């Protein structure tokens, strides 16, 4: 029993307030489309490393806690704060209709109410509900549909230092490593204070957690460290102490600070690096670009950024985001219709990188577009599908993503 308790606790089943997968009555019907089959496959294969009876126990607890308590609590708070939701994701339906719609999502399908507003499900066809990859299911989604990925590939994507070396050995432009700071070791000041700007990031982390920028002013000779917690440090002793504290948790890579291409810099309101996220998938055994976005910072606050769609054929920027007001509107006007420099080179870079990990069905590649051309930053097994669906204003499973999972789920299975 103690071992089971630890497994339940580590699986987060006792703490998660939302369903780990969709649970739909349509799973019981024959002859359903590919989207339903994918969602059903996810439901049946969630927590692949657990015995089936533990899978059933976790699923039952998760579903009952959702249906009996959390679904109603979340719906109440969403409706109570609906005016704020209207401002960000405008909804034109009366309150009674929203209540009815929410009930039709949370009970028969297990879809949390936030997505009703976020993805504008109130104005979408009901047939599209199964075509979305909902963020509360994304972790299980990636685990289930990457079941055939080798441990070597997964380790490579997590180990940024090993990833950089492999890509560089293949002639792919990537960010060189100045040095690797081992976890738990004392920081040598000479590694940090090199009279140039450096970027510090954990060797194994995601979502920019732990990333820091060390700037150098050549006129004054002063350094300034910007952390992911929106803290700036100037005194060398405090900078060393902060980096030493971070080294208690991760190995850290020191890399040269990249600069945006001049055409990109002229469109930005901050000096932070703009990043391209391109999602590629295996179609008929070959990697192909499926969708892409440009993440544009709009302030110096970490992770304060806005995303623009990129037209795959031309590299042209456009937006379908429902929020068209305020600062977002100004960014849209500044970026709309512009063509990303080195676009085709960036696509080729990502596809070449994907060809080096041929067992990976889908990957999100982060690229910086510098004055010298595109530079590969990293690959991601979990590629923030919510952000892509939001700015596309369409479900991810409406396009070629179906085909990348064709080996796992066959039509009619």
C-alpha positions in Angstrom: 0.0 0.0 0.0 2.9 2.4 0.8 4.3 1.8 -2.7 0.9 2.5 -4.3 0.6 5.7 -2.2 3.9 6.9 -3.5 2.9 6.2 -7.1 -0.4 8.0 -6.7 1.4 11.0 -5.1 4.1 11.1 -7.8 1.5 10.9 -10.6 -0.2 14.0 -9.1 -3.5 12.2 -9.3 -4.4 13.4 -5.8 -3.6 17.0 -6.6 -4.8 17.6 -10.1 -8.1 19.5 -10.3 -8.8 18.8 -13.9 -9.1 15.6 -16.0 -5.9 14.1 -17.2 -7.6 13.2 -20.5 -10.9 13.8 -22.1 -13.5 11.3 -21.0 -16.3 11.3 -23.6 -19.4 9.3 -24.3 -18.3 9.2 -27.9 -15.5 6.8 -26.9 -18.2 4.1 -26.6 -19.5 4.6 -30.2 -18.2 2.7 -33.2 -17.2 4.3 -36.4 -15.9 7.5 -34.9 -13.5 9.9 -36.7 -9.7 10.0 -36.2 -9.9 12.8 -33.7 -12.1 10.7 -31.4 -9.9 7.8 -31.9 -6.8 9.8 -30.8 -8.6 11.1 -27.7 -9.8 7.6 -26.8 -6.3 6.2 -27.4 -5.0 8.8 -25.0 -7.6 7.9 -22.4 -6.8 4.2 -22.6 -3.1 4.6 -22.5 -2.5 7.4 -20.0 0.1 6.7 -17.3 1.7 4.0 -19.6 4.2 2.9 -16.9 1.5 1.9 -14.4 -0.5 -1.4 -14.2 -4.0 -1.3 -15.5 -5.7 -1.5 -12.1 -3.7 1.5 -11.0 -4.6 3.3 -14.2 -8.3 2.6 -13.5 -7.9 3.7 -9.8 -6.3 7.0 -10.8 -8.8 7.6 -13.6 -11.8 6.9 -11.4 -10.6 9.2 -8.6 -9.6 12.0 -11.1 -13.0 11.8 -12.9 -15.1 11.7 -9.8 -13.3 14.6 -8.1 -13.8 16.6 -11.3 -17.4 15.7 -11.8 -18.5 16.1 -8.2 -16.6 19.2 -7.2 -13.9 20.9 -9.3 -16.0 21.2 -12.5 -18.7 23.2 -10.7 -16.2 25.3 -8.8 -14.3 26.3 -11.9 -17.5 27.0 -13.8 -18.8 29.2 -11.0 -15.6 31.2 -10.9 -15.5 31.5 -14.7 -19.1 32.8 -14.9 -18.6 35.1 -11.9 -15.6 36.7 -13.6 -17.1 36.5 -17.0 -16.7 40.3 -17.7 -12.9 39.9 -17.5 -13.2 36.9 -19.8 -15.2 38.9 -22.3 -12.5 41.5 -22.5 -9.8 39.0 -23.4 -11.9 36.5 -25.2 -15.1 38.3 -26.3 -18.2 36.2 -26.0 -21.5 37.4 -27.5 -23.8 34.8 -26.0 -26.2 35.5 -23.1 -25.4 34.1 -19.6 -28.0 31.3 -19.8 -26.5 30.0 -23.0 -23.0 30.1 -21.6 -24.2 28.0 -18.6 -25.8 25.4 -21.0 -22.7 25.3 -23.2 -20.4 24.8 -20.2 -22.5 22.0 -18.9 -22.3 20.3 -22.3 -18.5 20.5 -22.2 -17.7 19.5 -18.6 -20.1 16.6 -18.1 -20.1 14.6 -21.4 -16.5 15.4 -22.4 -14.4 16.5 -19.4 -13.4 19.8 -21.0 -12.5 22.5 -18.4 -14.6 25.7 -18.7 -11.6 28.0 -19.3 -11.2 26.6 -22.9 -14.8 27.6 -23.7 -13.6 31.2 -23.6 -9.9 30.8 -24.5 -10.6 28.9 -27.8 -13.9 30.5 -28.5 -15.7 27.2 -28.4 -19.0 29.0 -28.2 -18.5 30.0 -31.9 -17.0 26.7 -33.1 -18.7 23.6 -34.5 -19.3 20.9 -31.9 -17.5 18.5 -34.3 -14.3 20.4 -33.5 -14.3 19.8 -29.8 -12.3 16.6 -30.2 -9.8 18.3 -32.5 -8.2 20.3 -29.7 -5.3 19.2 -27.6 -6.3 20.6 -24.2 -3.5 21.8 -22.0 -4.7 19.8 -19.0 -4.2 16.6 -21.1 -1.0 17.8 -22.9 1.5 16.1 -20.5 -0.2 12.7 -21.0 -0.7 13.4 -24.7 3.0 13.9 -25.3 3.9 10.8 -23.1 1.4 8.5 -24.9 2.1 9.6 -28.5 5.9 9.6 -27.9 5.9 6.1 -26.5 8.0 4.8 -29.4 10.7 7.5 -28.9 14.0 6.1 -27.8 15.5 7.0 -24.4 18.5 8.3 -26.3 16.4 10.9 -28.2 14.6 12.0 -25.0 17.8 12.4 -23.1 19.2 14.4 -26.0 16.3 16.8 -26.0 16.6 17.3 -22.2 20.4 17.6 -22.2 21.0 21.0 -23.9 24.8 20.6 -23.9 24.7 17.2 -25.6 22.0 18.5 -28.0 24.2 21.5 -29.0 27.3 19.2 -29.6 25.3 16.8 -31.7 23.8 19.5 -33.9 27.1 21.3 -34.3 28.8 18.1 -35.3 26.2 17.7 -38.0 27.0 21.2 -39.3 23.7 22.8 -38.0 24.1 26.4 -36.7 23.5 26.4 -33.0 24.5 28.4 -30.0 28.1 27.6 -28.9 28.7 26.8 -25.2 31.2 29.1 -23.6 31.4 26.8 -20.5 29.4 24.3 -18.5 29.0 25.2 -14.9 28.6 21.9 -12.9 25.8 21.7 -10.4 26.9 22.2 -6.8 30.3 23.6 -7.7 31.7 27.0 -6.8 31.4 29.7 -9.4 34.8 31.0 -10.7 34.4 34.8 -11.3 36.5 34.5 -14.4 33.8 32.4 -16.1 31.2 35.0 -15.5 33.0 38.4 -15.8 34.4 38.1 -19.3 33.7 41.7 -20.4 30.9 40.6 -22.7 27.2 39.7 -22.5 26.4 36.1 -21.6 23.2 34.1 -21.4 22.8 31.5 -18.6 20.4 28.7 -18.8 19.9 25.3 -17.0 21.2 22.4 -18.9 18.0 20.5 -18.2 14.9 22.6 -17.8 12.0 23.9 -19.9 9.7 26.9 -20.4 12.7 29.3 -19.8 12.8 28.3 -16.1 16.0 29.5 -14.5 17.3 31.4 -17.5 19.3 34.6 -16.8 20.9 37.3 -18.9 24.2 38.9 -17.8 24.8 42.2 -19.6 28.0 44.2 -19.8 28.4 47.9 -20.3 31.6 48.6 -22.1 31.5 52.3 -21.2 31.2 51.8 -17.4 32.6 48.3 -17.1 29.6 47.3 -15.0 27.7 44.0 -15.2 23.9 43.6 -14.7 22.2 40.2 -14.2 18.5 39.9 -15.1 16.9 36.8 -13.7 13.7 34.9 -14.7 12.1 36.4 -11.5 12.3 39.9 -12.9 15.2 40.8 -10.5 18.2 42.8 -11.6 21.5 42.6 -9.8 24.5 44.9 -10.3 27.0 44.2 -7.5 29.5 41.4 -8.5 29.1 39.7 -5.1 25.4 39.5 -5.5 25.6 38.2 -9.0 28.0 35.4 -8.0 25.8 34.6 -5.0 22.7 34.3 -7.3 24.4 32.1 -9.8 25.8 30.0 -7.0 22.3 29.6 -5.6 21.0 28.5 -9.0 23.7 25.9 -9.3 22.3 24.1 -6.3 19.5 22.9 -8.6 20.9 22.6 -12.2 24.0 22.4 -14.3 24.2 25.7 -16.2 25.3 26.6 -19.7 27.0 29.9 -20.4 26.4 31.0 -23.9 27.1 34.2 -25.9 24.2 36.6 -25.9 22.5 36.5 -29.3 21.3 39.6 -31.1 18.1 39.9 -33.2 18.4 40.5 -37.0 18.2 44.3 -37.6 14.9 43.9 -39.5 13.4 42.2 -36.4 15.0 44.7 -34.0 13.3 47.6 -35.8 9.9 46.1 -35.1 10.4 45.4 -31.4 10.0 47.6 -28.3 12.6 45.8 -26.3 16.1 44.4 -26.8 15.1 40.8 -25.6 15.7 38.0 -28.1 12.8 37.2 -30.4 12.4 33.4 -30.9 10.8 31.4 -33.7 9.0 28.2 -32.7 8.5 25.8 -35.6 6.7 22.5 -35.1 7.7 19.7 -37.5 6.2 16.3 -37.8 7.0 13.1 -39.6 4.8 12.8 -42.7 5.4 9.6 -44.7 8.6 9.1 -42.8 10.0 12.6 -43.6 10.0 15.7 -41.3 7.9 18.5 -42.6 6.9 21.9 -41.2 3.4 21.9 -39.8 3.0 25.3 -38.2 5.1 28.1 -36.7 4.9 31.2 -34.6 7.1 34.1 -33.7 7.3 35.0 -30.0 7.9 38.7 -29.7 8.7 40.3 -26.3 6.8 43.5 -25.6 8.6 44.4 -22.3 11.7 43.5 -20.3 9.6 41.4 -17.9 10.5 37.7 -18.4 8.1 35.7 -20.5 6.1 38.9 -21.4 5.6 38.3 -25.1 3.1 38.2 -27.8 2.9 35.5 -30.6 2.3 36.0 -34.3 1.4 33.2 -36.8 3.8 32.6 -39.6 2.6 31.6 -43.1 4.6 28.5 -43.9 4.9 29.1 -47.6 6.2 32.7 -47.4 7.3 33.4 -43.8 4.8 36.3 -43.6 3.6 37.3 -40.1 -0.1 37.5 -39.3 -2.4 37.2 -36.3 -5.8 35.5 -35.6 -5.7 36.1 -31.8 -9.1 37.2 -30.5 -7.6 39.9 -28.3 -7.2 42.9 -30.7 -6.9 45.7 -28.2 -4.3 47.8 -26.4 -0.7 46.9 -26.6 -1.5 43.7 -28.6 -3.2 45.8 -31.3 -0.1 48.0 -31.6 2.2 45.0 -31.9 -0.1 43.5 -34.5 -0.1 46.7 -36.6 3.7 46.8 -36.4 4.3 43.1 -37.3 1.3 42.2 -39.6 2.4 41.4 -43.1 6.1 41.5 -42.5 8.3 38.7 -43.8 10.7 37.0 -41.4 14.3 37.2 -42.7 16.1 34.0 -43.4 12.7 32.2 -43.3 13.4 29.3 -45.6 16.9 28.8 -44.1 15.2 28.6 -40.6 12.8 25.9 -41.9 15.6 23.9 -43.5 17.5 24.1 -40.3 14.7 22.7 -38.2 13.9 19.9 -40.7 17.6 18.9 -40.8 17.7 18.8 -37.0 14.5 16.6 -37.0 16.2 14.2 -39.5 18.8 13.5 -36.8 16.1 12.2 -34.4 14.0 10.2 -36.8 12.1 8.4 -34.1 10.6 11.7 -32.9 7.0 12.0 -34.3 6.6 15.7 -33.5 9.0 18.4 -32.2 8.9 22.1 -31.5 12.2 23.8 -32.5 13.3 27.1 -31.0 15.3 29.3 -33.4 16.9 32.7 -33.1 17.1 34.8 -36.3 20.4 36.7 -35.9 22.2 39.1 -38.3 24.2 36.1 -39.6 21.2 33.8 -40.1 19.1 31.4 -38.1 20.5 29.7 -35.1 19.0 26.6 -33.5 18.4 27.0 -29.7 16.8 23.7 -28.7 14.2 21.0 -29.5 11.1 20.3 -27.4 9.1 17.1 -27.0 6.4 19.2 -25.3 5.9 22.2 -27.6 3.2 24.4 -25.9 0.3 23.3 -28.1 -2.0 25.7 -26.3 -0.1 28.8 -27.6 -0.3 27.5 -31.2 -4.0 26.7 -31.0 -4.7 30.1 -29.5 -3.0 32.2 -32.1 -4.2 30.0 -35.0 -7.7 30.2 -33.7 -8.0 26.6 -34.8 -7.5 23.1 -33.2 -4.1 21.5 -33.8 -5.7 18.3 -35.0 -7.3 20.1 -38.0 -4.2 19.6 -40.2 -1.3 17.3 -40.8 -0.8 16.5 -37.1 -3.2 13.6 -37.7 -0.8 11.9 -40.0 2.1 12.0 -37.5 0.1 9.8 -35.2 -1.1 7.4 -37.9 1.2 4.6 -36.8 -0.3 4.7 -33.3 -4.0 5.0 -34.1 -5.4 3.6 -37.3 -8.7 4.6 -38.7 -11.4 2.1 -37.6 -9.4 0.8 -34.6 
